[in-house]
């Protein structure tokens, strides 16, 4: 019998376990899937936004894999400096496969980053996903304006959760405490700011369209930012880009064309301002917390110099 440990129970870990027991070159394989958390599924459980129920339904398939009698899930098993020594683990199994991701935030490395009110996306996503590592103090929203720094799907998720009507999230598995905090939120303006342009950003088109379709939000994109992106202004440049990037540009172009329209009439919409080619250089203090963000203009390569 070949005994294998798979460290990490997200999709990569579960599919690795499935591949090991399904292969035919080595018969009689037994797999232990280890995770430091009590429940499996990794980012599908704790990273995918609660309102993305179709993606979260992947848990059902992962569950059927873990129900295979040749695979066993073991939670509350930490491997590393604060848990089981990797050398000891290797002594217990014929092979060990690590399927873990980055568990630490990437810091901005700018003045003011440690001020109250400056929080990482990791903390925010952990909070609204009920991750065991979520900050115990939760999130309060005593401000009307929030800044989300980033130009990828996580930034879109955070922006969408802040801009949505809390009632629209009640059908999800978002914790009651989070729903209550969002319902009390005073945030009426969200700025999503990226240092690159729309053709270099790491969005998926589906995420962008969802943001633009929020019934209680009005999305605006700054025309001066778009003018800096050659792919946005020159059709011949855009034609050479992958189809997914061209679709993203079409979504942004629609935002620019419709201005702030998109929120239901009669509502006080949450204003979502999407900015490109801006890099944060300092978080400014006001009344003991973050009061503003100072940006500098970058160029089409995201490195500055416009």
N, C-alpha and C positions, 0 to 999 in steps of 0.2 A: 504494500500500500504506500502511495506517495502522499505525504502530508505537506500541505502548502498553507502558509498564512498570507492573507491579503490585508494590508494595513490601509484602511480607508473604505468607507461603505457608501460613497457616492456612486454615480453611474459608472465611472471608470473602474472602481473596485468591484462592483457587483457584476459588471459585464466581464471583467477579468476572471472572476470566479466561475461564471457561466462557461466561458471559453475553456477553462481548465478541465471541467468535468465533462464537457461535450467532446473534447478531442479524443482521438482513437489511438494515437501512437503510444501513449502511456496508460495502461488500464488501471482501474481502481484508484482514483484520485479522491482525496478528501480535502476540503478547503474550510478553513476558519477565516471569516471576515471580521476583522477587528476594528473597533472605533472607540475613541475616547469619549464620545457622546453616548447617552443611553439609547438613542434611537437611530436607525440607519437612514440612508438616502442622501446625506450630505447636502450639497447646494440645492438639490431638487426640493428638499424639505425646508431648508433654512436660508436659501438665497434667492429662489424664484419669488417674485412679487406675488402676494396672495391673490391679486385679481387676475393672474395668469393661470387660471384653473386648468386649461388644456395642457399646459406644460407640466403643471404639478401632478396631473393625473398619471404621469410617467411612474409615479410611486407604485401604482398598482402592478405594473409590469415588473418593476424591481422586486416587489414583494413576492411574486410568483417564482422568481429566480431563487430568492433566499429560502423558499419553502422546499426546494430540492433537498432530499434526504442526505445528499452528499455534501451539502453546504450548511454551515452553521454560523450564525451571527453572534458575536460576543461584544456587547457594549461595555462602556466604562473601563476600557482597556487602553491606557495611554502608553505609547511607545516613544522613548526618547529620554531626555535629561530628567524629566519629572515623572517617569514611569518605567516601564519594562525596558531594560537595556537591549539595544538591537543585537548585540552579540549573544545575549542570553536567548533572545527570540529565535535566532538562527540555530541555536543548539536544540531547540524544541521541534523544529520543522526541517524538512528536506530543502525547502526553498521559501523565501519571503519576498513578496512583491509589494512595493510601496505605491499606493495610488492616492496620494494626498496633494492638496493644493497649498497655496500661500495663505498662511493664517495671520499674517501681519499686515498692517496698513502701510501704504506708501505715503510718507510725509511730504509736505510741500517744500519744507526747508526754507521758510520765509519768516520774517519777523511777525510776531503776533499770533503765530499758529497755536500757541498754548493758551490763548485767552479763553475765558468762558464764552460759550456760544460757538466755538469752533469745534465741530465734531466730524468724525470720519464717516464715510458712507458705510463702512463695515459696521460701525456702531448703530447707525440708523436702520440698516437692513436687518441686523440682528434683533433690534428692538421690535420692529413691526412683524418679524417672523417668529417671535418667541424663542429665540436661540438661548440655550442655557448660559452663554457668555454675554448676553445682552447687559448693558450697563444698568445697575440697579436703580439709578436715579431717574431712568426714563428720559423722556424729552418733553419739555414745556415749550410753548410757542407764544411768548409774550410780545412778539414783534409782528409787524405787518409785512416785512420784506425778508426773504431768504435768498441766499446765493448758493447755487450748486455748481461746483467747479469740476468740469469734466465734459467730455464729448463722446460718450459711449452709452451702452444700454443701461448700465447701473445708474448713470446720471439721469437718464430718461425715467427710469423706475422711481428714483427718489423724487424727481420733479413731479411725476404723475401722481404719486401718493400724496404729496403736499397740496396739489392743485385739485384733486378730486373731491367731490362731495362725500363726506364720511358715510352717509347713508348708502352710497353705491358700493361701499366695501363691506357692508354688514352681512352680505350673503357669503363672504369668503371665510377662511379660517383665521382671520386676523384676530388677535386677542381683544377681549372686551376693553381692557385698560387702554390699549392703543387706540381703539375706535373712539373711546371717550376723550382721550387727549386730542385727537385730530378734530373731533367735533367742537372742542373748546378753542381750537387754533385761531389765532388772529392773523395768520398769514394770508395776505390777499395779493401778494406779488412775489413771483419766483423768477430769479434770473439764472438761467443755465448758460454757463460761459465755458468755451473751449479755446485752447491756444492754437488749434488748427482750424481750417476751413471746412465747409460742408462736404467737400469731395475727399478730404483726408480723415474725417471723423469716423469713429468706429460704431456707428449706429447700424441697426437693422431697420429696413423700411417699415416693417410691421410695427415696431416700437414707435417710430416717428408718427405714423398714421394714427396710432392710438392716442398719442399726446395731442395731436391736432383735432381729434374728434371728441375730446372731453366736452360734455354739454355745459359744464359750469366753468369753463376756462376759455380765455381768449389769448391765442398764441400770436406773438409778433416776432419778426426777425428784422434786424437792423440792415437796411439797404447798403449802407457804407461798408459793412462787414462783407456782404456778398460780393461787392464790386472788387474785392481783393482776390477772389478765387478765380483763376483763369478758366477753370472748368465750368464755373457758373456763368461767366460772361461770354465764353467762346464755345460755340456749338461744336466746332471741329476738335477742340481739346476734349470736350466731354464725350465725343463719339468714340474716343480711344480708350475710355475707362470701362471697367466691368459693368455689366448691366445693373448689378445691385447698387453701385454708386450712382449711376444715372437715375435710378428710381428715387434714391435719397434726394438728389438734386431737384427732381420734380416735386417732391413733397415740400421742400424748402421754398421752391419757386411759388408754389401755391400759397404758402403762408405769407410770402411777401406780397402777393397779388391781392389777397383778401384783407390784409391789415389785421385789425383786431377782431374782425367778424369771426364767428364760430361759437360764441357763447349764446345760450338761449336768451331770447328777448325777455326783458323784465327781470333778469337776474343781475346781481352785482357780481360780475365774473372775477375769478382769480386771474390776474394778468400774468402770463408766462412770457418772459422776454428771453429770446434765444440769441446769444451773441457768439461771434467767432473771431479768431485772430486776436485774442486778448489773453495775457498771461498774468496771474496774480503775483504781485511782488511784495505785498505787505497787507496784513490785517490790522486795521486801525482801531484803537481802543476808544470807547465812549461809555462813561458811567460804569467802568469796571468790566466791560465785556466787549465783544466785537461790535463795532458800530458802523464800520464801512470796510470796503476792500479796495485797495489801490491796484490798478492793472496797468500794464504796458502793452502797447501794440506790437504784435508779431507780424511775420510775413507769411507768404503762402507755404513755406516749408516748416512753419511753426517755430522757427528759431529766432525770429525777431529781425529788425532792420528795415522796416517799411518807412 
